[in-house]
Amino acid sequence: MDRTTPSDATLVGAVRRRTDEVVATLGDLDEDELLAPSLLPGWQRLTIVCHLRFGAATLVRLTDAALLGEPAAFYPLGREVQRPRTLEPDDGEAPAEVVASLAAHGRRLDASWSAMTEGQWATVVHEPAGQGDLGALPLAALLLLRLTEVEVHGTDLDLGLDDWSEPFVRRALPFRITRLARRRPSPPPAAVGDGGSWLLVATDGPTHLVTLAGDEVATRPAEPGEPATATIEGTSRDLLALLLGRALRAPLERRGDVAFADAFTAAFPGP
């Protein structure tokens, strides 16, 4: 099970501030600007707004269900069926109305999370059988996932919003590394051969070792000089960008088996 220990006020406040920043910036756009392309291939800015709106509404529902001890699915109708619908406005809904709806759902989520006690953040969200989109996660992890959504997609909007915040990068990097096992393709891609290990060295933060052996993935904290098939070194922000498939601010240094280092994104596609 993934675990994170939040500072409630810090992360809830960070989600609130980034959401408010996104909504305020979107509110200054006309319809053509909302329908313009984002930095995500094939996604308009409005696609991102719809995605963020659905996420906020869903996290309120998941939070309520978890606190009641009831199972709940991120996509109740199934991911394949429901997800495409969440990326579009409702029938007859204008782009500006989607922005207003995102703001309203964001306020509801903030009210729900602001009222939670420290102990409640450890409550685990359970999905119904056969609907394992998230895996068993404490509510604290949903908080970090939401911060990821608003931070990263805020940048994806290509509207000049601030780059990712330090609290987000510091918390999200180790969390994302621990979840790499959920992203590995089966069977592993030919680019990684029989497997090996990557040492991910943050020049301004922790080091982690990621080991791939067949279909098995193991991750753990490590020291910068530990042996590995390949070493990938950069700032915490750029290592997180590597994990999230986003643009780097500076090139990452690759040492050891450089071809194996370059195969990291093939071994762990997505986010």
C-alpha positions in Angstrom: 0.0 0.0 0.0 1.2 3.5 -0.8 1.5 5.8 2.2 2.3 9.5 2.5 2.2 11.6 5.6 0.8 15.0 4.7 1.1 18.2 6.5 -2.6 18.9 6.0 -2.5 22.6 6.0 0.5 22.7 3.6 -0.8 20.3 0.9 -4.5 21.3 1.2 -3.4 24.9 1.0 -1.2 24.1 -2.0 -4.1 22.5 -3.9 -6.3 25.4 -3.1 -3.8 28.0 -4.2 -3.0 26.3 -7.5 -6.7 25.6 -8.2 -7.5 29.3 -7.6 -4.6 30.3 -9.8 -5.7 28.0 -12.7 -9.4 29.2 -12.4 -8.5 32.9 -12.3 -6.2 32.6 -15.3 -8.8 30.6 -17.3 -11.5 33.2 -16.4 -9.6 35.8 -18.4 -9.8 33.7 -21.6 -12.4 34.0 -24.3 -14.0 30.9 -26.0 -11.4 30.7 -28.7 -8.6 30.8 -26.2 -10.2 28.0 -24.1 -10.5 25.9 -27.2 -6.9 26.5 -28.3 -4.4 23.6 -28.0 -2.6 22.9 -24.8 0.9 21.5 -24.4 -0.6 18.0 -24.3 -0.8 16.4 -27.7 -4.4 16.2 -28.9 -5.8 18.1 -25.8 -7.4 21.5 -26.0 -7.2 23.7 -22.9 -10.8 22.9 -22.4 -10.0 19.2 -22.3 -7.8 19.9 -19.3 -10.5 21.9 -17.6 -13.0 19.1 -18.1 -10.4 16.6 -16.7 -9.7 18.7 -13.7 -13.4 19.3 -13.1 -14.2 15.6 -13.1 -11.2 14.9 -10.8 -12.4 17.4 -8.2 -15.9 16.0 -8.2 -14.7 12.4 -8.0 -12.3 13.0 -5.1 -15.2 14.5 -3.1 -17.1 11.3 -3.7 -14.2 9.0 -2.9 -13.4 11.0 0.3 -17.0 10.8 1.5 -17.2 7.0 0.7 -13.9 6.3 2.5 -14.9 8.1 5.6 -18.2 6.1 5.6 -16.3 2.9 5.1 -17.9 2.2 1.7 -16.2 1.2 -1.5 -16.1 3.6 -4.4 -14.7 3.6 -7.9 -12.9 6.4 -9.7 -14.8 5.5 -12.9 -18.1 3.9 -11.7 -19.0 3.0 -15.3 -15.6 1.6 -16.1 -12.5 3.5 -17.3 -12.8 2.6 -21.0 -16.5 3.8 -21.1 -16.5 6.8 -18.8 -13.1 8.4 -19.2 -13.6 9.8 -22.7 -16.9 11.4 -21.6 -15.1 13.2 -18.7 -12.8 15.0 -21.2 -15.7 16.9 -22.9 -18.3 19.4 -21.7 -21.7 18.2 -20.9 -24.3 18.6 -23.7 -25.0 22.2 -24.3 -22.4 23.4 -21.8 -20.4 26.5 -22.8 -16.6 26.6 -22.2 -17.0 29.3 -19.6 -19.5 27.2 -17.8 -17.0 24.4 -17.5 -14.5 26.8 -15.9 -17.2 27.9 -13.4 -18.0 24.3 -12.7 -14.3 23.5 -12.0 -14.2 26.4 -9.6 -17.4 25.2 -7.8 -16.1 21.6 -7.5 -12.7 22.8 -6.4 -14.4 24.7 -3.5 -16.3 21.7 -2.5 -13.2 19.5 -2.4 -11.3 22.2 -0.5 -14.1 22.4 2.1 -14.2 18.6 2.5 -10.4 18.3 2.9 -10.1 21.4 5.1 -12.5 19.8 7.6 -10.5 16.5 7.9 -8.6 15.6 11.1 -5.0 14.3 11.0 -6.2 10.7 11.7 -8.7 10.7 8.9 -6.0 11.1 6.3 -4.9 7.6 7.0 -8.4 6.2 6.0 -8.0 3.9 3.0 -10.0 4.3 -0.2 -11.3 0.9 -1.3 -12.5 0.3 -4.8 -15.2 -2.3 -5.8 -14.0 -5.6 -7.0 -12.8 -5.5 -10.6 -12.4 -1.7 -10.6 -8.8 -1.2 -9.5 -7.9 2.2 -11.1 -6.1 3.6 -8.1 -5.3 0.6 -5.9 -5.7 0.8 -2.1 -4.7 4.3 -1.2 -5.0 6.4 2.0 -6.8 9.7 1.6 -3.4 11.4 2.1 -2.3 9.9 -1.2 -5.3 11.3 -3.0 -4.4 14.7 -1.7 -0.9 14.3 -3.3 -2.4 13.0 -6.5 -4.7 16.0 -6.7 -1.8 18.4 -6.1 -0.1 16.6 -9.0 -3.1 17.2 -11.3 -3.4 20.9 -10.6 0.3 21.6 -10.6 1.2 19.7 -13.8 -1.9 20.4 -15.8 -1.7 24.1 -14.8 1.6 24.1 -16.7 0.1 22.1 -19.5 -2.4 24.9 -20.1 0.5 26.9 -21.6 -0.8 30.1 -20.0 2.4 31.2 -18.2 1.5 29.9 -14.8 4.3 29.4 -12.3 6.4 26.2 -12.5 5.8 23.4 -10.0 6.1 24.4 -6.4 8.8 23.1 -4.1 6.4 21.3 -1.7 4.8 19.5 -4.6 8.2 18.3 -6.1 9.5 17.3 -2.7 6.5 15.1 -1.9 5.6 13.9 -5.3 9.0 12.5 -6.4 9.4 9.7 -3.9 5.7 9.0 -4.1 5.8 8.5 -7.8 8.9 6.3 -7.6 7.1 4.0 -5.2 4.3 3.7 -7.7 6.5 2.7 -10.7 5.5 -1.0 -10.3 1.9 0.0 -11.4 3.3 1.4 -14.6 5.6 -1.4 -15.8 4.6 -3.1 -19.1 4.2 -6.8 -19.2 6.3 -8.3 -20.7 9.1 -5.7 -20.3 10.2 -3.9 -23.5 13.1 -5.3 -25.5 15.0 -2.1 -24.7 15.7 -3.2 -21.2 16.8 -6.8 -22.1 16.9 -9.1 -19.0 16.4 -6.1 -16.7 18.7 -4.1 -14.5 18.7 -1.1 -12.2 18.5 2.6 -12.4 20.0 4.9 -9.7 17.9 8.1 -9.7 20.0 10.8 -8.1 18.4 14.1 -7.2 21.1 16.8 -7.0 19.0 18.7 -4.5 17.3 15.8 -2.8 17.1 12.0 -2.2 18.4 9.1 -4.3 16.4 6.0 -5.2 17.2 2.7 -6.7 14.7 1.2 -9.2 15.3 -2.5 -10.1 13.5 -4.4 -12.9 13.8 -8.2 -13.0 11.3 -9.7 -15.4 7.9 -8.5 -14.4 9.1 -7.6 -10.9 9.9 -4.0 -9.9 11.5 -3.0 -6.7 12.2 0.5 -5.4 14.1 1.8 -2.3 15.9 4.8 -1.0 19.7 4.6 -1.9 22.9 6.5 -1.7 24.3 8.4 -4.7 27.3 6.1 -5.2 25.5 2.8 -5.1 26.2 0.4 -8.0 23.5 0.3 -10.7 23.2 -0.6 -14.4 22.7 3.1 -15.1 22.6 6.4 -13.2 20.2 9.2 -14.1 21.0 12.5 -12.2 19.3 15.8 -12.2 17.3 18.1 -10.0 14.3 16.7 -8.2 12.0 18.8 -10.5 13.5 17.3 -13.6 13.5 13.7 -12.3 9.9 14.2 -11.5 9.3 15.5 -15.0 10.9 12.3 -16.4 8.5 10.3 -14.4 5.5 12.4 -15.5 6.5 12.6 -19.1 6.9 16.4 -19.1 9.5 18.7 -20.4 12.8 19.1 -18.6 14.2 22.4 -17.6 17.8 21.1 -17.9 19.2 17.8 -19.4 19.6 14.8 -17.1 23.0 13.3 -16.8 23.2 9.7 -17.7 26.1 7.4 -16.6 26.9 3.8 -16.8 24.9 1.9 -19.5 23.5 5.0 -21.3 21.3 2.9 -23.6 19.7 1.3 -20.5 19.3 4.8 -18.9 17.5 6.0 -22.1 15.2 2.9 -21.9 13.7 4.1 -18.5 10.7 5.7 -20.1 10.1 2.6 -22.3 10.2 0.5 -19.1 7.8 2.8 -17.3 5.6 4.6 -19.8 2.8 6.9 -18.8 2.3 8.4 -15.8 
